[in-house]
């Protein structure tokens, strides 16, 4: 474990394990993971169903003791030093359960009284576009407004480190983009963010680094570009009457709803040859669509692979941005 300094990681887990039950009934939810969250960065922790993501976060947040390994949060033990860690962090849960009869302003004021050095309430409300709703009771808020109030309370203490569990759940597209902007603003101000999300495009848009868990292990860890680097690009078009020529970079060919689907590791070379062939033969490539690999394709490949093996750092594995 790194000696704590102001330059050490905001979060560092080494060989982290967490088990439930005992004897023959023991279930190991987290199987010796290493995770580093650098200060001032945004890290997304993703996971397939039952991957152990929640069990990991509960240990990092100081809500549970690890079965094995070590965890440091802001240079402190989140279990033994929970009071100090809690003072310097903000946690957004999926459902905070606010009293329905309090107004937005009263809820934030109540929450602010539980933290040290809280931001001015009006400033926090303005950050979340809740100023005009400050006198509305919680029971009258929409789902998106309630989520923004969750975020306002999370940020009330001006935390150094923020844990965001599904921050944009229930938000309309416009509100989601506003939350994305806010998360970027937090990073710009030096706040560290560790987030979970089911929206893969959210992780791809925001995260400096992504760790993907599967069956209790971290099987991919790197920048979004590094994680998608080994995934093929996709080309789709209406199936032509003529057989296709030999195309460079091809991985496989398939069909989907009347479209030919090509997967290639050299998108430019594949498209160059395909378009030249279409011009030479007068073939119309109807509904042509070409896309580079996405985080979704990498995630789905992991979800399909029950034998995925841990990869702690794609940088050291030779992947490039």
C-alpha positions in Angstrom: 0.0 0.0 0.0 1.4 3.5 -0.9 2.5 5.7 2.0 -0.2 8.4 2.3 0.7 11.8 0.9 -1.2 14.5 -0.8 0.1 13.0 -4.1 -1.0 9.4 -3.3 -4.1 8.0 -4.9 -7.5 9.1 -3.6 -8.5 5.4 -3.4 -6.2 2.4 -3.5 -7.3 -1.2 -3.0 -4.7 -4.0 -3.1 -5.8 -7.6 -3.1 -9.2 -6.7 -1.9 -11.5 -9.6 -1.0 -14.9 -9.8 0.5 -16.8 -12.9 1.4 -20.2 -13.8 2.8 -21.2 -16.7 4.9 -18.9 -19.4 6.3 -17.8 -23.0 5.7 -19.5 -24.7 2.8 -21.8 -21.7 2.5 -19.0 -19.1 1.9 -19.5 -16.9 -1.2 -16.5 -14.8 -2.3 -18.1 -11.8 -3.9 -14.8 -9.9 -4.4 -11.8 -12.0 -5.4 -8.6 -10.1 -4.8 -8.9 -7.0 -6.9 -6.5 -4.1 -7.3 -8.0 -0.7 -7.9 -6.4 2.8 -8.0 -8.3 6.1 -8.3 -6.0 9.0 -8.9 -6.7 12.4 -7.2 -8.6 14.8 -9.4 -9.8 12.1 -11.8 -13.1 10.5 -12.8 -13.1 6.7 -12.5 -16.0 4.6 -13.5 -16.5 1.1 -11.9 -18.7 -1.0 -14.2 -19.8 -4.6 -13.6 -21.9 -7.3 -15.1 -24.8 -8.7 -13.0 -23.4 -10.1 -9.7 -19.9 -9.0 -10.5 -19.2 -7.7 -6.9 -19.3 -4.0 -7.7 -21.6 -3.1 -4.8 -19.6 -5.3 -2.4 -16.5 -3.4 -3.5 -18.0 0.0 -3.1 -19.3 -0.8 0.4 -15.8 -1.6 1.6 -14.3 1.5 -0.1 -17.0 3.7 1.4 -16.3 2.3 4.9 -19.6 0.5 5.2 -18.1 -2.9 5.5 -14.8 -4.5 6.6 -12.8 -6.3 3.9 -12.3 -10.0 4.3 -8.8 -9.7 2.9 -6.4 -7.2 1.3 -6.1 -3.5 2.1 -7.9 -0.3 1.2 -6.9 3.3 1.6 -9.2 6.3 1.0 -7.5 9.7 1.1 -4.6 8.0 2.9 -6.9 6.6 5.6 -8.5 3.3 6.5 -12.2 3.7 5.5 -13.3 1.3 8.2 -11.1 2.3 11.1 -11.1 6.0 10.3 -14.6 6.1 9.0 -15.5 9.4 10.8 -12.6 11.2 9.2 -13.2 9.7 5.8 -16.9 10.5 5.9 -16.1 14.1 6.7 -14.1 14.5 3.5 -16.3 12.5 1.1 -19.7 12.7 -0.4 -21.9 9.6 -1.2 -24.7 9.5 -3.7 -26.9 6.5 -3.1 -29.5 5.2 -5.6 -32.3 6.3 -3.2 -31.8 8.7 -0.3 -35.3 8.5 1.0 -35.9 12.2 1.9 -38.9 13.2 4.2 -41.7 14.0 1.8 -43.0 17.0 3.8 -39.8 19.0 3.7 -39.1 21.6 1.0 -36.0 21.4 -1.2 -34.4 24.2 0.8 -35.2 22.6 4.2 -33.9 19.2 3.0 -30.6 20.7 1.9 -30.3 22.7 5.1 -31.0 19.6 7.2 -28.4 17.7 5.3 -25.9 20.5 5.5 -26.1 20.5 9.3 -24.6 16.9 9.2 -21.4 18.0 7.4 -18.4 20.2 8.2 -17.8 23.3 6.1 -20.9 23.1 4.0 -21.4 25.2 0.9 -23.9 28.0 1.0 -27.3 26.4 0.3 -28.3 28.8 -2.5 -25.0 28.1 -4.3 -25.6 24.4 -4.1 -29.2 24.7 -5.4 -28.0 26.9 -8.3 -25.4 24.2 -9.2 -28.2 21.7 -9.6 -30.7 24.0 -11.3 -33.0 23.8 -8.2 -33.2 27.5 -7.3 -36.7 27.9 -8.6 -37.9 24.7 -6.8 -36.4 25.6 -3.4 -39.8 26.1 -1.7 -41.4 23.0 -3.3 -42.0 20.0 -1.0 -40.1 16.8 -1.8 -43.3 14.8 -2.5 -44.1 17.2 -5.4 -40.8 16.8 -7.1 -40.4 14.8 -10.3 -38.0 11.9 -10.4 -35.3 13.9 -12.1 -35.7 16.8 -9.6 -35.4 14.4 -6.7 -32.2 12.9 -8.2 -30.8 16.4 -8.5 -31.6 17.0 -4.8 -29.8 13.8 -4.0 -26.7 15.3 -5.8 -27.1 18.6 -4.0 -27.0 16.9 -0.6 -24.0 14.8 -1.7 -22.1 18.0 -2.6 -23.2 20.0 0.4 -20.0 19.5 2.3 -17.7 20.4 -0.6 -16.1 16.9 -0.5 -12.6 16.0 -1.8 -13.9 12.7 -3.0 -17.4 11.9 -4.3 -18.9 8.4 -4.7 -21.7 8.6 -7.3 -23.9 5.5 -7.6 -25.9 5.7 -10.8 -25.9 9.6 -10.8 -28.2 10.1 -13.8 -30.8 7.4 -13.1 -34.3 8.6 -13.8 -33.2 11.8 -15.6 -34.4 13.0 -18.9 -31.7 13.6 -21.6 -31.4 17.3 -20.9 -31.0 16.8 -17.1 -28.6 14.0 -17.7 -26.4 16.2 -19.8 -26.5 18.9 -17.0 -25.4 16.3 -14.5 -22.6 15.3 -16.8 -21.5 18.9 -17.0 -21.6 19.2 -13.2 -19.4 16.1 -12.9 -16.9 17.6 -15.3 -17.0 20.8 -13.2 -16.2 18.9 -10.1 -13.2 17.4 -11.7 -12.1 20.8 -13.0 -12.3 22.1 -9.4 -10.0 19.2 -8.2 -12.7 16.9 -6.8 -12.1 13.1 -7.3 -15.1 11.1 -8.6 -15.6 7.4 -8.3 -18.9 6.5 -10.1 -20.9 3.5 -11.1 -23.4 3.6 -14.0 -25.5 1.3 -16.2 -25.2 3.9 -19.0 -22.1 2.9 -20.9 -22.1 6.1 -22.9 -22.0 8.0 -19.6 -18.8 6.2 -18.6 -17.3 6.6 -22.0 -18.1 10.4 -22.0 -16.9 11.2 -18.5 -14.4 8.7 -17.2 -10.6 9.2 -17.4 -10.3 5.5 -16.4 -12.7 2.6 -16.4 -12.5 -0.7 -14.4 -14.9 -3.5 -15.4 -15.7 -6.2 -12.9 -16.9 -9.7 -13.8 -17.3 -12.6 -11.4 -15.6 -10.8 -8.5 -12.6 -9.7 -10.5 -11.5 -6.7 -12.4 -11.0 -8.0 -16.0 -10.4 -4.7 -17.8 -8.8 -1.5 -16.4 -7.7 1.4 -18.5 -8.8 4.5 -20.4 -11.9 4.1 -22.6 -9.7 4.0 -25.7 -7.5 1.3 -24.2 -10.5 -0.9 -23.2 -12.0 -0.7 -26.7 -8.7 -1.0 -28.5 -8.9 -4.8 -29.0 -12.5 -4.7 -30.2 -13.4 -4.8 -33.9 -15.1 -2.0 -35.7 -18.5 -2.6 -37.4 -19.7 -1.9 -40.9 -23.4 -2.4 -41.9 -25.2 -2.1 -45.2 -28.1 -3.5 -47.2 -27.1 -7.0 -48.5 -26.1 -6.6 -52.1 -26.9 -9.0 -54.9 -23.3 -9.6 -55.7 -20.9 -11.6 -53.5 -18.5 -9.3 -51.6 -14.8 -9.2 -52.6 -12.1 -10.2 -50.2 -11.7 -7.4 -47.7 -8.7 -6.6 -45.6 -8.8 -6.6 -41.8 -11.9 -8.8 -41.6 -12.8 -10.7 -38.5 -16.2 -12.1 -39.4 -19.3 -11.5 -41.5 -22.9 -11.9 -40.5 -26.4 -10.7 -41.1 -28.9 -8.7 -39.1 -32.4 -7.8 -40.3 -31.6 -7.7 -44.0 -28.2 -6.0 -43.4 -24.8 -7.4 -44.0 -22.7 -6.9 -40.8 -18.9 -6.9 -41.1 -16.5 -6.8 -38.1 -13.0 -5.6 -39.0 -9.8 -4.7 -37.2 -8.8 -2.2 -39.9 -11.8 0.0 -40.6 -10.1 2.3 -43.0 -8.7 -0.4 -45.2 -12.0 -2.3 -45.2 -14.0 0.7 -46.1 -11.5 1.8 -48.8 -11.7 -1.6 -50.6 -15.5 -1.9 -50.0 -16.2 1.5 -51.5 -13.8 0.9 -54.4 -15.6 -2.4 -55.2 -19.0 -0.7 -55.0 -17.9 2.0 -57.5 -16.4 -0.6 -59.8 -19.5 -2.8 -59.9 -22.1 -0.1 -59.6 -23.3 -1.6 -56.4 -25.5 0.6 -54.1 -24.4 0.1 -50.4 -27.8 1.0 -49.0 -27.9 2.2 -45.4 -24.1 2.1 -45.1 -23.0 2.7 -41.5 -19.5 2.3 -40.2 -18.6 2.6 -36.5 -15.4 2.2 -34.5 -15.5 -0.1 -31.4 -17.5 1.2 -28.4 -17.3 0.6 -24.7 -20.6 -1.3 -25.2 -19.0 -3.8 -27.5 -16.2 -4.4 -25.1 -18.6 -4.7 -22.1 -20.8 -7.2 -24.0 -17.8 -9.2 -25.0 -16.8 -9.5 -21.3 -20.4 -10.4 -20.3 -20.5 -13.2 -22.8 -17.1 -14.6 -21.7 -17.5 -16.6 -18.5 -13.8 -17.3 -18.6 -12.6 -13.7 -18.7 -9.3 -13.3 -16.9 -8.1 -10.4 -14.8 -6.3 -7.5 -16.5 -5.1 -5.0 -13.9 -3.7 -2.4 -16.2 -4.1 -2.2 -20.0 -1.4 0.5 -20.1 1.2 -2.0 -19.0 -0.3 -4.6 -21.4 0.8 -2.5 -24.3 -2.5 -0.9 -25.3 -2.3 2.6 -26.6 -4.8 5.5 -26.6 
